[in-house]
Amino acid sequence: MTAVSVRRAVPEDADAAIAVVRESITRLCVADHQNDPSALEPWLRNKTAETFVRWVDSADNHVVVAEVDSAIAGVASLRKAGEIQLFYVAPDKQRRGIGAALLAALETQARASGLDTLVLNSTVGARAFYERNGFTPSGAPVPGSGVSRCFPYQKALGQRR
């Protein structure tokens, strides 16, 4: 198995990173958007290279990319307040430790920033991943785009898995 490396994202990653995000949403989140354009289009609307550069340049975000064989295979973002806003792995790279490596990097950053809790809204398909990694449901599902629902989760950072 090829090693996964995680590093802070830079603006030059925008095209490759956004390609991973868009492909992941389109192919892996079908249970959420059900291929319904009214759900998919708003979800993808801000997933552009220009928006990615703004996320990377914002002091409120810590954006990381995971690389396998020098190619971006995952993208994640943590807001200063402790909210994971992006967390996507390339569809053909699942189950290779990329998600675990991204999550470890975000947790390390959160602890270094003095945070004691992480929060996120999960897709249907990612719920089991988050639960395996110590996140617990923290509320009722909330509406997403179109037909999709988001599932709130939280994790106390004192928990290690």
C-alpha distance (Angstrom), angle and dihedral (degrees) to the residues before:
residue distance angle dihedral
M1 . . .
T2 3.79 . .
A3 3.78 116.8 .
V4 3.79 120.5 -105.2
S5 3.79 117.4 -136.1
V6 3.79 124.3 -168.1
R7 3.77 124.0 -158.6
R8 3.77 139.9 163.2
A9 3.80 110.8 -80.7
V10 3.80 120.7 -113.9
P11 3.81 128.6 -160.4
E12 3.81 90.8 -103.5
D13 3.83 88.2 66.2
A14 3.80 91.9 63.9
D15 3.82 101.4 101.9
A16 3.81 96.1 44.0
A17 3.80 94.3 40.6
I18 3.79 94.4 49.4
A19 3.80 90.4 47.5
V20 3.83 88.5 57.4
V21 3.81 92.2 46.7
R22 3.80 94.8 48.4
E23 3.81 94.1 44.8
S24 3.80 91.1 47.9
I25 3.80 92.7 50.7
T26 3.79 92.6 45.3
R27 3.81 97.8 45.2
L28 3.81 106.5 25.2
C29 3.80 101.9 36.7
V30 3.82 98.4 54.7
A31 3.82 90.0 119.3
D32 3.81 86.1 62.3
H33 3.80 103.9 40.5
Q34 3.84 96.6 26.1
N35 3.80 87.6 -151.1
D36 3.80 86.5 -72.0
P37 3.82 108.7 151.0
S38 3.82 90.6 -147.8
A39 3.82 88.3 62.2
L40 3.80 100.3 33.9
E41 3.81 100.8 46.2
P42 3.83 97.1 56.2
W43 3.82 90.1 44.3
L44 3.80 91.5 53.9
R45 3.81 97.2 36.3
N46 3.82 96.6 92.5
K47 3.80 94.9 34.8
T48 3.81 94.7 102.7
A49 3.79 133.6 127.0
E50 3.82 90.1 -111.8
T51 3.80 92.2 53.5
F52 3.80 91.1 46.2
V53 3.81 90.4 55.7
R54 3.82 89.3 51.9
W55 3.80 90.3 50.7
V56 3.81 91.1 49.9
D57 3.81 92.8 46.7
S58 3.82 94.9 47.5
A59 3.80 116.3 102.9
D60 3.82 87.3 -145.9
N61 3.81 93.0 65.2
H62 3.76 136.7 66.7
V63 3.82 104.7 -163.1
V64 3.79 120.4 -173.5
V65 3.78 135.4 -178.3
A66 3.78 129.0 -154.5
E67 3.77 118.0 -141.7
V68 3.78 130.6 -158.6
D69 3.79 116.9 -175.7
S70 3.83 89.2 -7.5
A71 3.81 92.3 -58.8
I72 3.80 125.5 111.6
A73 3.80 108.8 -107.8
G74 3.81 101.5 163.9
V75 3.79 142.1 22.2
A76 3.80 131.1 -161.5
S77 3.78 136.8 170.9
L78 3.80 133.4 -161.7
R79 3.79 123.0 -165.5
K80 3.81 118.8 -142.9
A81 3.81 90.5 -110.6
G82 3.83 90.5 61.4
E83 3.80 101.5 -98.1
I84 3.78 119.0 138.0
Q85 3.79 102.7 -143.1
L86 3.79 103.5 170.6
F87 3.78 127.0 32.9
Y88 3.79 117.0 156.9
V89 3.80 135.8 151.3
A90 3.80 124.4 -166.1
P91 3.82 108.7 -98.6
D92 3.81 94.2 -124.4
K93 3.83 91.6 49.3
Q94 3.81 100.9 55.5
R95 3.80 122.1 130.6
R96 3.80 94.5 26.0
G97 3.81 98.8 106.2
I98 3.81 95.3 -94.3
G99 3.81 94.5 120.5
A100 3.80 91.6 46.6
A101 3.81 90.9 50.1
L102 3.82 92.2 48.9
L103 3.79 91.6 48.1
A104 3.81 92.3 48.7
A105 3.81 90.0 52.3
L106 3.81 92.2 50.4
E107 3.79 92.0 47.2
T108 3.81 90.9 49.9
Q109 3.81 90.1 51.4
A110 3.81 91.8 46.4
R111 3.81 92.4 52.1
A112 3.81 91.0 46.2
S113 3.81 87.7 53.0
G114 3.80 91.5 52.3
L115 3.80 96.4 -108.2
D116 3.78 119.0 148.1
T117 3.81 99.4 -174.3
L118 3.79 136.3 42.5
V119 3.79 123.4 -157.3
L120 3.80 132.7 -170.3
N121 3.77 145.0 159.2
S122 3.79 110.8 -119.4
T123 3.76 131.8 -151.9
V124 3.79 118.7 -128.2
G125 3.80 92.9 -102.3
A126 3.80 96.6 47.7
R127 3.80 97.3 51.6
A128 3.82 94.8 91.4
F129 3.82 91.0 49.9
Y130 3.80 92.5 53.1
E131 3.79 92.8 44.7
R132 3.83 90.9 51.0
N133 3.79 87.2 53.2
G134 3.80 97.4 53.6
F135 3.81 102.8 -90.1
T136 3.80 118.3 136.0
P137 3.80 129.5 -159.8
S138 3.80 110.6 -95.1
G139 3.78 104.1 -174.2
A140 3.75 148.3 -16.2
P141 3.81 119.1 -55.2
V142 3.78 114.1 -85.1
P143 3.80 128.6 -150.6
G144 3.78 117.4 -88.9
S145 3.78 127.9 -178.4
G146 3.79 115.1 -37.6
V147 3.80 109.8 -38.1
S148 3.81 95.7 -7.1
R149 3.79 127.0 109.1
C150 3.80 128.6 -157.2
F151 3.79 121.7 -141.2
P152 3.84 114.5 -146.5
Y153 3.81 116.6 -135.9
Q154 3.77 136.7 173.6
K155 3.77 137.5 -170.0
A156 3.77 129.9 -161.7
L157 3.81 104.9 -136.8
G158 3.77 92.4 -138.4
Q159 3.81 85.0 75.5
R160 3.78 114.6 88.2
R161 3.74 125.0 -174.6
